[in-house]
Amino acid sequence: MENTNLNTQAASCKACPADGSAENCGTMYDLGLETKPDFLECMKRIYAWYDGEILDRVPIRFSAHNEEYDTADSADSWSSLKARWFDTEYQVSAFEKKLHANQWLGETFPIYFPNLGPNFFAAVLADCELEFGEVTSWCEPQIFGEEDLEKICFHPESSYYQKMLEMMDYALERCEGRFMVGYTDMHPSLDCAAALRGTQELCMDMYDDIEFVKKLVQKCFAPFFPMMEVFHDKLRQKRQLSVSWMDIPSYGTMHIPSCDMGAMISQEFFNEISLPYIKKESEHFDHNIFHLDGKGVANHIDEILKIDQIQAIQWVQGVGADKPIMQ
């Protein structure tokens, strides 16, 4: 496989296996994808873009939002919507059907994204059930007072966590030379707290008991890095890159920080409760693209722009009366 020196990578490349056995440590390498023969050329453009530079042109990506749900089979074939989401073989094979039907033009990469919805992380921390719809999932409030905070921790026995590992493993066994595998959508800190406490209750807590909110958010952050490391270790062992639902890879580690809850709170509360965790997240990873969901979150753009470790912002304008991403 062709290698090219990558000056922005440290000598101990995070893209390589943890045991240091990879020969390509410190280099940008080609994955040898039959579906993406210009992979290395495209990654050079991506890395120039990460650095605020342009090679021959800017990176260009083509996608149809929620395409996977437009083509999903009827849930009537399963006992429940959850059963369809949990059908690992179906989820991966549905993606595989697109490999040669699609054209992977520009910096559009064939990436399988294992997904159980945006509240996956919250469900694992509270060891609670998710409610599944056609295109998303959510959890009901689990935290009703300070006495419930002890519920929040990394529950590796969670059926959702175990299913996520299974989905990654199954895809990784099938991907070589054909497609990439990413890690799932992760929402720690304040967004996780909102999922487990309830948005309305959390907003009231900020006025009634700010110290409780701080304890809750800390609990909703603590397991984040360890869980991300598990996912990245799996990817490294198969020489995969770090990538998630935004489909912009990194040879190091790539993260999508966000705070949708920011649309509901003042700049004062955002700066006190959310911003410190966004900074911690961004400092931990090599590449960060902030997901800014609507003009409510844009109220905090000045503070977000001060974080040097964030290379770009995905600005989602919303639709209609500034609704979030169309589902």
N, C-alpha and C positions, 0 to 999 in steps of 0.2 A: 504494500500500500504506500502511496506517495506521502511523504512527510515534507513539511516546510517549517522552518524555524518560526516560532511565535514569540516575539520579544516581550509581549505583555504577560506571558505566563512565567511563573516562578519555576525554579529548578525542580521543586517537588510539586508536580502538577496534580491538582485535585481531581482531574478527569481520570487518572490512572487508578488501578486497584490499590486498596489500602496497604497491601503487603509490599508495594513498591516493585512488583515483578514486571510491570509493563515496560517495553522497550521504547515507547514513544513519550516517556515522561518529559514534559517541557516543550512538546511539539504539537502542532496542529495536524491531525491525521485524517485521512479519508476513510469513511465507513464502507466504501465499496458497494453502495446501494445500486442495484440494477434499475431501480425506479428513479434514481437521482444521480446520473453520471457526472453532473457538474457540481456535486456536493461541496468539494473543497473550494472551488472558485466562489461559490455562494457564501461559504463560511468566512472567507476572507473579506467579503463585503460586509457581512454581519459584524465582524470584529472592528473593521474601520468605522462602522456606524456607532458601535459601542464607545469608541474613542472620539466621537464627534467629527469624524473625517469621512471623505468620500474617495473611493478608488475610481473605477470607470463610471459608476453611477450609484445612486442610492439603492439600498435593498428594496425590493418590491415583493409583496405577498398577496396572493389571491385566496379568498375563502368565502364560503356561503355560511352565514351565521345559523347555527342549529341545524345544519344540513343532516347530521346524523339522526335527528328526530323526524325530519321530513320523510326519511326513507325507512324508518323503524317499522318492524312488523307489528301487527296488532297485538295488544296485550292479551287478547283472547286466547292466544296460544299458550299462555302461562296461567297459573292459578291466581296470580296477583301482579300488580306493577312491580312490587319488590322482587318477585321471582324473575321477572325479565331483567331488571337491573343486576340481579345476582347471577345471571346465567353467563358465566365467564366465557365459555366456548362461543356462545352466540355473540357476545359483545366484541370479541376479538375477530371472529370470522366476518361480522358485519363490516368492520373496518377493512379487513383484507380484501373484500369484494371491490373496494374502491381503488385499490392500488394501481391496477392497470386500466381502470375505467377513467380515472382522472389524469389530467396533465399537471405535472408538478413544475410549474413555470416559475421563473425568477427564484426568489428566496422562499418558495412554498415547499415545505418538507413533508414527506410521508411520515407522520408521527401518530402512533396510537397513544391516546390519552386515557388512562384508567380513571373512571369517574363514578362516584356515588353521590355527587351533589356537594354544594358549598358548605353544608353543615357536617360533613364527614368528620372533621377534626373535633368539633364539639361533641358529636355522638360518641367518639372514642374516649374522650376525656370524662364524660358523664356516664359512660357505659349504658346509654339509653337507645331507644328505638328512633329510627328516622321514618317520616311519612313521605311516601314517594308519589310524585305526579308524573306526567308524561316527560317533562323536560327538566325537572329539578326535584329536590327533596328538602325537607326541613325537619327540625325537631321542636317538640313542645317544650316550654319552660321546665327546667329541672331544679332551679335554685330559688328557694322561697325565703331564705334568711341566712344569716351568717353560719348557723349550725349545719347548713348543707354544703359549705365550702369544702369540707373534707371529702366529699364525693368526687371532686375534680382531681384527677391524676391520669397518668398514662395507663390505660387498661389494655395490655397486649392481648388479653383473652377476648376482647370485643369482637363480635362476629363481623363488624364492619372493617376493623383493622385486619383481621385474618382474611377476609374476602379481598381486600385491597392487595395484600401480599400475593394472594393466589392469582389475581388478575395480572399483576406485574410479572410474576414468574412464568405464567402461561404465555404471555406475549413475548417475553425475553427468549423463551425457548424456540419461538417461531420466527423471530424478526431478522436473523442474520442475513445480510445481503439483500434484504427486502424493504425493511422499514425501521424507523426509530421508535423507541418506547420512552414515554415521559413519566413524571410523577403527578399525583393528583392535585386538585385544587385545595389549597390550605389557607385557612383564615383563623389565625391565632388572636390573642389579645382582646381588644375591645369588641370586634365583630363576633368573636367566640362568646364573649360575655353576654352580648345582646341575644345571641341564639339561646343560651342556657338560662338567662334571667327573664328574657322578654324585653322588647325594645321600650315599651311604655314604662314598665317597672324600672328599667335601668335609667331612663331619663329622670324619673322622680327621685331615684336613689342619689343622683348627682347633687341634688339640692338637699335631700334629707340626711344622707349618710355617705359623704364622699370617701371616708376611710374604708367603708365596706366595698365600695366600687373599686378602690385601688387594690384591695386584697383579692377581689374576684378577678380583676384583669391580670394580676400577677399569676394567679393559679391557672388562668387560661393561656398564659405565655410559657410557663416553665417547661412543659413537655415538648415544645415546638422543635427546638434544635435537635434533641435526641431522635424524634420521629423522622425529621428530615434526613438525618444522617443514615438511618436505616434504609430509606428510599434511595439515597445517593450511593450507598454501598452496593446495593443491588445493581444499579445502573453501571457503576464503575467495573464491576466484575465481568460484565459483558461488553465493556469498552463503549458503552453508550454515553451520550452527552447529557448534560443537565438541561431539562426542558419541561415545561408544563403546558397548560391550556393555551397560552399565547403563541406557542409554536416558534419561539425565537431561542435557539440553543446557545449553550455556553460550554466550552471545554472545561471550565472550572465549575462554579455553581451559579445557577440562575434562580432568582426569586421574584415573585410578583407581590410586593407589599401593597396593602390596601387598607382602607378604613371606611366602609360604606356607612357605618354608624356616624361618621363625621358630619353627614348631612343633617343630623338631628341635633347637633350640639353647638355651643358657642365656641369661638376661637379660644377663649380662656380655658374651657373644659378640654378642648382638643389638645391644646399645648400642654396641659397638666397631665392628662390621662393617656392619650393615644400617642402623641408625638415621640415620647421617650422610647416606646416600643418599636415604632417605625424606624427610628434611628438604630436601635439594637439589631433589628432584623437586617437592615441594609448594610450595616457594618460587618455582618457575619458572612455575607455572600459576595461573590466576585462581581456579579452583574445583577442589577435590579431595575425593573420597569414598574413604576407605580401605576396601579389601576385606579383611575380617578372616575368614579361612577356618578356623573351628573354635576350640575352647577352647585348643589348644596355642599358637596365635598370640595368643589373648587373654591369655596370661601377660605379654605386653608392652604391654598396653593403657594402663597409666599413662604410659609414655613417649610413646606415640602421641598420647594426649590432650593432651600438652604442646605439640604442634605447632599453632600458631594458624592456619596456612594450610589445615588440614584442616577442612572444614565439616561433615562427617558421616562416620559409620562404617557400612558395610554388614556387619552381624553375621551370619555364616553359622554356625548352630549345628551343622550336620552331622546325620547320621542314624545310627541304630544306636549302635555304639560310637564315636560322634563321627567317623564317616567324613566326608570333605569333601563338597562339592556333589555331589548325586546325578547320576550320568551314565547 
